[in-house]
Amino acid sequence: MISFSSFYKKQTKQYLLFLLGCFSASVFGQELNCYVEINADQVKQSNKQVFSTLKSGISDFINKTRWTNKTVAPNEKLDCAVFIRVREFSGQEFLAEIQIQSSRPVYNSTYNAPVFNFKDEQFRFTYVEYQDLTYNPYTFNSNLLSVLSFYVYTVLGLDADTFSPEGGTAFYQEAQKVMNLAQGNGFKGWVSSDGNATRFRLIQDLLTNTFAGYRKTLYEYHRNGLDLLTDNPRKAKENIAKSLTYLEDMNNSRPNSLLLRVFFDAKADELNSVFSEGPPIDLISTLNTLNKLAPAYATKWANIQN
């Protein structure tokens, strides 16, 4: 039996890994262990202190806010990262882009699988140094808090979807509430007219049956695929290949959707490694599916060595 230790080692070099959690089939981390980084290299500003306090404030806001009614141990927290690149800064106004990544532990291994990797380029907000950042689910406080809260609930929902079928619905509904409160306040990314890769489109699609194939794939891919890699690698690879067919069905009815891109932006490197290592399986149909669904990653699919 071929060991998957090299697979895990390779992937840890490609993704930011944080605290490695224990896994239980009945309990999953629902509070966050979030790494925050702010890049302000583009900003010509002599006093960079405001970016340090912003980073600390965001980190405290995400990691210390109680987002669920669950009590979780430190090793059960959901690992994620928030990267903010500030493009312009004047007074208290920030024009930036934000990238959110999240991962979840794989059963019986030390590997954390990437689940979400999303860049949001419509991120404008105001921030005063040492400003109190407190979440209020019933009102719009600021675009900074709304965007952060929206993505917190989104990554919680995605994580839950990987552990139980459609387990993340309640979290997506909370993200939708954040969106509804933010609409009408003059910030981009919250309404349908703002484009096809927005917060609005992301949460609408996650809650629409038309794109249920994405959520079904998340569950089948992780619980019946990755979580079996150590104990039954052949079956795991077959199940991962099968899970992609739900994306294919989804794409047949709604081609080139945002969620399709979201999936492969997170999973392309992992798929390359999974299918290249361990016992060989028949990948002819799967490779055709990958090239059809994600032609932007054709080079990676061509490099798969089964």
N, C-alpha and C positions, 0 to 999 in steps of 0.2 A: 504494500500500500504506500503510495507516495505521500510524503508529509507536506502539509500546507504551511509549514513554518516560514518558508521563503516567501510565500504569498503575503503573510502577515507582515514580515519584515519590510518587504517592498512597499506595501501600502502605507506603513507608518512614516515612511520618508516622504510620501506624497501629500499627506493630509495633516493638518494640525490636530494633534492628539492631546487631550488634557487628562484629567483624573480618570483612571480606568475603573469602570464600575462593575460590580457583581450583577449577575442577571438572574431573575426569577421569572418563570412563566406567568406568574400571577401578579407581580408587582413591577412597575416600571417607573423610572425617575420622572417626576412631574414638576420639580423645581430645578432651577438652572445653575450651572457652573459655567459662567460666561466670561470669556476672555475678550477684552476691549482694546482696540488699537486705533489711534487717530494719527493720520498723516497730514501735516500742514505744510509740506515742503514747497508747495506752489504759492503759498501766501507770503508776501513781503511784509512781515510784521516783526518789529524789534522785540516786543514782549510776547513770548510764547507761553507765558504762564496760564493764560486763559484756556489753552488747549489741554494742558495737564489737568486743570480743575474740571474741565468738561469730561475728560476721560474718566477721572475718579467718580464724578457724579453719575455718569452713565453706568459705570460698573456697579456702583452701590445700588442704583435704581433697579437694575435688572436682577442682580444677585440677592438683594435683601428684601425686595417686595415679595409678598406672599401671593402667588398667582393662582394657587389652587387650594382646595380644602384638604389636601393630602399631607400627611406627615411622612417625610422621606429622610433616610439616612444620608450622610455626605456622599457615600459611595453609590447612591442611587440617583444622584442628580444628573440631569440631562446636560451633556457637554455641547457648548456652542461657542461661536466667535462672532464679534461684530467689528468690522473694519470700516472706518469712516475716512474718506479722503476729502479734505476741505479744498475746494477750488477757489473760492473767494470769501473774504471776511472783511466786514466794514462795520465798525461800531459794535452792535449786538447782532448783526445779520450774518448768517452763514449760508453759503451755497456749497453743497457737497454731494457726494454719492456715498451710499452705504451698501456694504456687502455683508450678507448673513450666511453663516455656515453652521450646520449642526450635524451631529453624529450619534450613533447608538452602539452599545456594546454587542458583540456577537457571542452567542452562547458557547461556553466551554473553550474560550480563546482569550487572548489579550489584544484582540483587534477591535477597533472602533470603526464601524462602517459609515461613510458619509451618507447623509440623507438629503440635505438641502444645501445648495450653493447658489445664492441669488444676489444679483447686483441691481440696486435701485438707484437710478441716476437722477431721480426727481426728488431731491431732498433739500428743502430750504427750511430754515428754522431760526428762531432767535434764542439767544442764551446770554444771560448776565452772569459774570463770574460768581461762583458760590450760590447760585440760584437754587432754591429748594426744588427738588424733583420728587414729587409725590403723585402717585397714580390715583385718579378718581374715575371709576368706571362709568360715572353718570354724567360727565360733562367734558367738554373739550377744554383742556388746559393750555396746551401748546402743541405745535406740530412736532416738536422734538419728542415729547412724551407719547403722542399718538402713534408716530411711526415706530418707536421702540416697542410700545405695548402691542401694536399690531403684529410685529414680527415675533414677539415672545409667544403670543397665542398661536401663531402659525406654526412655529417649530414645535411647540407642545402638541399640536394636533398631528403634525406629520410623524412625530415620535410615537404617539399613541396608535396611529394607523399601522405602524410596522409591527405592533404587538397584538392587535386584535382587529378584526374586520370592521372598518369604518369607526374605529375607536376614537378618532379625533374630532368627530362632528361637533361636540360641545365647545371645543376650543376654537374651531373655525367660526362658530357662531359668535363667540366673544370677539374675535378679530373683526367680524362683520359689524358688530356693534360699534367698535372703535372707528371703523370706516364711516359708518352712518353719522356719527357725531362730528367727524372731521370734515365731512362734505359741507361746502358752503362757506368755508373759512379762508378761501383764496389760495390754498396750497395745492400744487399739482400732485397727481398720482392717486387721487381718491375718487375720480369719476370716470365714466366710460370714455369720454372724449379725450382723455389724456394719453391714450395710446393703447397698444396691445401687450405691453410688458409692465403693467402697473400693479399697484396694490389692489386696485379695484378688480382688475381682470384676474389676478391670482386667487383672491378669496371667492369671487363669483364662480370661477371654474371649479374650485375645490368643493363647493357646496352644490354643484349642478350634476344631476344624474348623467348628463351627456358625457361627463368626464370621469365617471365612476371607475373606468378601467385603470386610471392612474392610481387610485387608492387601493384597488384590488391588487394591482401589481406590487405596491409597497408592502402589503401584507404577505403575499405569496413569496415574493423575492426574499424577504428577510426571515420570516418565521419558518417557511418550508424550504428555504434555500440556504442562505448564509448560516442560519443557526444549526444546520445539519452538516456543514462543511467538515468539521473535525471528525464526527462519528461516521458519516456516510457520504464521502465527497462525490461519488458518482451520482447518487440520487439527488444530492444538493445541486449539482450542476444541471441535471435534467430539469429539476423544478425551477431553477432560475431561468433556464431557456424557455420553459413553458410560461412563466410569468410574463414574459415579453409579449406573448400573443394577446394579452389583454390590452396592452398599449397599441398593438396593431389593429385590433377591433375598434378601439377608440379613434385611432387615426383614420380609419376607413370612413367613419361618419363625420369627423371633424378634423381634417388634415392640418398638420403644422401648428398645433395648438401650443400655447404657452407652457402648459404642464408637460408636454412631451419634451420641450427644450429643458425645462427645469429638471426632469428626471435624468437626462443624459449629461447635463452639465455637472451633476453630482456623481454619476455612476460610470462614466465612460472609462476612466482608468481602472476602476474596480472590475468592470466586465472584462476588460482586456486581460487582467491578471487571473481572474477566476477561470475563464475559459482556456487560458494558456497552460494552466498547471493542473496537477492531479490526473486521475484516470481519464482517458479520452472518451468523448461521447460524439454522437453524430451532430455536427454543427452546420451542415449545409443549409438547412432551412433557417436556422437561427442567424447565420451570417447574412443571408438574404434579407431577413427581417431588420437586422441592425443597419444595414446599408440603406434600406428603404426608409426607416424611421429617423435615422440620424446620419445623413450623408456628410455632415460637417466633420464627423469623426471617422471618416472612411479610412484614414491612415492607421488609426488604432485598430480598426476591425481587420485590416489587411495584415497587421502584425500579430494577430492571434495565432499562436502555435499550439494546436490541439494535440 
